[in-house]
Amino acid sequence: MGMDGIQLSLPAGWARGRTLGDPLDRLAGLTRDVDGAKAEIRAVLERLAERHGASSRDVDAAMAGYVDDLLSDLLYEVELELIRDVELRGVDAT
């Protein structure tokens, strides 16, 4: 029985996110991108808070209680894979 009509997803799940390059540089880039995303999200929340009467304390709570967790959950596997790649190369990721 052949594999006619079967199309495999590319890249394979284990290869997603893996590109050539220094994993330490990629990890630093991920950190910068997360920091940038947090700044953008904070700006949006601050505009909403100002427009609708929420306090800066509410914005801080949303950032600490939800946004940090959201971004961590979103990128956990990617960050973990980069840390593993760094460790495999014998470089300290901290």
N, C-alpha and C positions, 0 to 999 in steps of 0.2 A: 504494500500500500504506500503510495507516494505522499508527498507533502504539498500536492497541488492545492492552491487556494489558501494556504496558510502563510500569513505574513507576520514575521517577527518584528517586535518593537525594537527600534534602534535609537539610541544606544541601549545596550542591556542595562538593567537596573543598577548593577554594581558599577557600571562605568559612568553613570550620570554624574555630572559635576566634576569629573576627573578630566583635567586638561594638563597639558605639558606646562611645566613651569615650577618654580620653587614654591613648595607648599607653605613655607613660612611667609613669603610675600603674599600669597593668596589668602592666608589667615589674617594677615595685617590688613589686606584690602577688604576682607569680610568685616572686620572690626570697624574700619572706617565707614563702610557702607551702612552698617547697623547704626552707628552714631549719627550719620547723616539722615537716615530714615527716622530716628527718634526726634531729631531736631525738626524735621518736616512735620511729623505727626504732632509734636508739641505746638508748633505754630498754628496748625489747623485747629487744635483744641483750644488754644488761647483765643483765636478769632471767634470761635463758637461761644466760648465762655463770655467774652466781652459783649458779643451781640445779644446773648440771652441771659445775662446776669449771673452766671456761675462764677465762683471765686477761683483765685489762683490756687488755693488749697485743693479745690476740686480737680483742677488740671493736674496738680502734682500727684494726687491720689490715683487718678486714671493712668498716669504715666507709670507710677510705681506698681500699681495693682494689676494693670491689664496690658499695657503696651510692652513693657519689658518682658512679661511672660509670653505675649503673643509672638514677639520677634524671636525669643529664645526657642519656643516650640517650633516655629517655622523653620529655623535654620539649625536646629540641634544636630541632626544627622550630618549635615554638610560640615559644620564646625568639628564634630567628632571625627569625621573622616580626614579632615585637614590636620587635626592634631595627631591622628595615627600616622599620617604620611610624614609629618615633621619628626615624630618619634622614631619612625623607621629609618630616617636619614641621620638620626643621632643628634638632632638639634634641639635645644631646650625651647619649648613653645611659650614659656612664661616670661 
